[in-house]
Amino acid sequence: MADGLIAENRQARSSIGKSCTGISVCDDNQREFVKADAFTKDLLAKTKDSKITDEKKFFVRFTELDLLTGSCKVSLENEGPEERINGQISDPLLSNQNNPYVQAFALGKALQVKGKATLSERNHDTVY
């Protein structure tokens, strides 16, 4: 079960340092069972269960796109739409109106992007 929650665990920690200083899991009586802060986030980010690839080209379809943070979910063109990958757009062009990312998202078309992939033991997780 833990292996199946790797992406969800990473997503839960993603807001630490951006919109909050930490997250906690509490019971109904507000007793804290687990707490994660910036130190915990950094420590977990350095685990050896992932590998960053060299930059390469991907053809992706956007299924979610956040214009403020650049976070997105994509499907690789050669895989089904149910195989979605968390991504992060770092291109400054994202802040322009009617940019290629917005156009591809709105039209449901594949877009060729360059990026690096963070591969987990399951061989897919995040494309940058």
N, C-alpha and C positions, 0 to 999 in steps of 0.2 A: 504494500500500500504506500509506503514512503516513497518508493521510486516513482510511483504514478503521480505524486504530488510535488515533484521538483519544480515544475514551472509555476504552479500555484504558490508555492513557498517563496520563490523569487519575486513573483508579482506582489505578494503581500508586503514584502520588505521594500519594494520600489519607492514607496512614498516617504520612507524615512530619510530625513535630510532635505526633503522638498517641501512637503506640506505638514510634516509632523516630526517630532524628535524621537519618537519610538512608538511601538505598538505592543499591546498586551492581549493575552487570552485570559479571560476571567470567567468565573462561574456566576450563577444568579445572585450570589451574595457579594459580588465584586471582589472575591478573593482572586488574586493574580496567580496563575499557574505558569505562564511563560511570558517573558518580556524580551523584546528585541530593540536595541538602540543602534546608534551609528557604529559603535565598536563591533557589535554582533554582526551587523550587516557587512562591514568590511571583512571580518574574519570569515564569514560564510562565502563571500565573493571570491576568496582566495583558495577555495577548496579545489582539489585536483580532479574533480569529476567532470570538468569541462575543458574544452580546447578551443582556441580561436584560430580560425583558418586564415589563410592568405586572402587578400582581396580578390574577388572574382565577380563575374556577371551573373545575375539572376533575372528571370522573368517572373514577376509576381503580380497577383491580383489583390488589391486592398479590400479587406472586408470590414475594417475599422480604421479610422484615421482621426487623430487628435491634433488639430492645427496649432494648439498652444504648446503642447509638450513634445510633439513629434512622435509620440508613441503610436503604434499601429499594429494591426494583425493582418497577415498576408497569407495567401496560399501560393505555393509554387505552381507555375503553369502546368507542369507535367504531373501534378498530383491533384487529387480531388479537392473540392472546396471545404470538405470536412476536416482536412489536414491543415489547420491554421497554425501559424507561427507568430510569436510575439516579435515585434521589431521596433527599432528606434531610428527615426530619420534625423540625420545630423546636417543635412544640406540646408544652407541658409536660404535657398530658393523657396523653401517651404513657407516662408513668411510673405511671399508675393501673392497677390490675388491671382486666381485662375492658373495656378502653377501646374506642372505636369502630374503631380501626385493627386491633386484635387480632380483634375480632368479624368485621370485613369480611374479613380474611385467612383466618380459620378457616372461614368460610362460603363463601368464594370469590365474595362479592358485591361489586358496585361501590360505592364510597363517594365522595360529593362532597367535595372538598377545595378550599381556596383556597390559591393559591401563585403563585410567579413561576417562569418557565421560563428556563433558560439555553439559548439556541439556538446551536448550532454551525453551520458552513456547511452541514451536512447537515440542518439545521432541527429536530433533536431531540437531546437529550442528557440533561439533568437537569431534574427538576421539584422545586421547593422549596415 
